[in-house]
């Protein structure tokens, strides 16, 4: 049998066997060349290193508003979430007793004032006139006394008549001293006028105290802001010192976050940040690191950081949960690699390394890193722009043959 006949006789077997052999050869070649794996190239670009944290929205402080007296609530003028201006009425208490006390105190002031005017405008002029009359009477009595003394020496009058003249002088002197003391008491520094002035001051103080108690029946907003909570209704009997309303003053909005203390060395006041409320994750807004708490929480190992929000969005609310990315460093022309391509290790493990593609093999290459961002790392040494490395540092073993995924 000729070769041609033999070939024709087994052509179907050859048609089946040859593709199998070819496939086996290709598979053997691919096995020898190694698995097909994803790769990335080292490129230059901008890298931002950030510290990520979560926290909540907070104004610089809150104001707890409560009554200063025990009374029944007559009216509640605001509700939760309402915005109020400074001095706006928030709550009214029953003021009937306070108004009556103020009216009584006002009348006491009027009486004390009338008494003081009476002393100044009536009694003081009368006392002046009385003193003048007493002085005149005293002068007359002394003149009569001197005449009687002359007449007694001449024997024209008896000793009894002289004694009566002496008594008249003594009486006139007593009346003069009494009138003088009364006028002295009505002078500007006199005791009677001072007593009346003191009584007026006491009455005025009592009126002011009554006015203050009446004012206590109106609870006003000490600052402009938003009512966060209300714990009172009309008809409730409230006690002094109990918090009835909580006000969030209008002012600088802040984000309060806790940062792991290992990142403390990266933080500086004034660093920019981007934040978003968990309720509105697509609405990002700018913030600035304003204050770093000097103390570290012993239990959590975290430090409290406050960020100022220059232009808070309208959707932001007190105590909302927020996520914050604080920019701690930036490089504009850095060699970049995805973090997944870098084997991050401690110095004890030999440092960081990647698997660079060299002549079809994944060769271990030590690298020195700079900034480390959320997805990329800066390569300071060990690689050059354009070098190709495995996208996953764990995908192959050092020295293994690999094929870049096309």
HELIX and SHEET records of a PDB file:
HELIX    1   1 UNK A    3  UNK A    9  1                                   7    
HELIX    2   2 UNK A   11  UNK A   33  1                                  23    
HELIX    3   3 UNK A   96  UNK A  118  1                                  23    
HELIX    4   4 UNK A  119  UNK A  123  3                                   5    
HELIX    5   5 UNK A  124  UNK A  154  1                                  31    
HELIX    6   6 UNK A  159  UNK A  185  1                                  27    
HELIX    7   7 UNK A  191  UNK A  215  1                                  25    
HELIX    8   8 UNK A  261  UNK A  266  5                                   6    
HELIX    9   9 UNK A  339  UNK A  341  5                                   3    
HELIX   10  10 UNK A  347  UNK A  349  5                                   3    
SHEET    1   A 4 UNK A  35  UNK A  37  0                                        
SHEET    2   A 4 UNK A 400  UNK A 404  1                                        
SHEET    3   A 4 UNK A 361  UNK A 372 -1                                        
SHEET    4   A 4 UNK A 352  UNK A 358 -1                                        
SHEET    1   B10 UNK A  35  UNK A  37  0                                        
SHEET    2   B10 UNK A 400  UNK A 404  1                                        
SHEET    3   B10 UNK A 361  UNK A 372 -1                                        
SHEET    4   B10 UNK A 376  UNK A 381 -1                                        
SHEET    5   B10 UNK A 321  UNK A 338 -1                                        
SHEET    6   B10 UNK A  43  UNK A  59 -1                                        
SHEET    7   B10 UNK A 253  UNK A 260 -1                                        
SHEET    8   B10 UNK A 302  UNK A 309 -1                                        
SHEET    9   B10 UNK A 280  UNK A 296 -1                                        
SHEET   10   B10 UNK A 272  UNK A 277 -1                                        
SHEET    1   C 2 UNK A  39  UNK A  41  0                                        
SHEET    2   C 2 UNK A 388  UNK A 390 -1                                        
SHEET    1   D 4 UNK A  62  UNK A  66  0                                        
SHEET    2   D 4 UNK A 243  UNK A 249 -1                                        
SHEET    3   D 4 UNK A 225  UNK A 230 -1                                        
SHEET    4   D 4 UNK A  83  UNK A  84 -1                                        
SHEET    1   E 4 UNK A 218  UNK A 220  0                                        
SHEET    2   E 4 UNK A  89  UNK A  93 -1                                        
SHEET    3   E 4 UNK A  71  UNK A  76 -1                                        
SHEET    4   E 4 UNK A 237  UNK A 238 -1                                        
END                                                                             
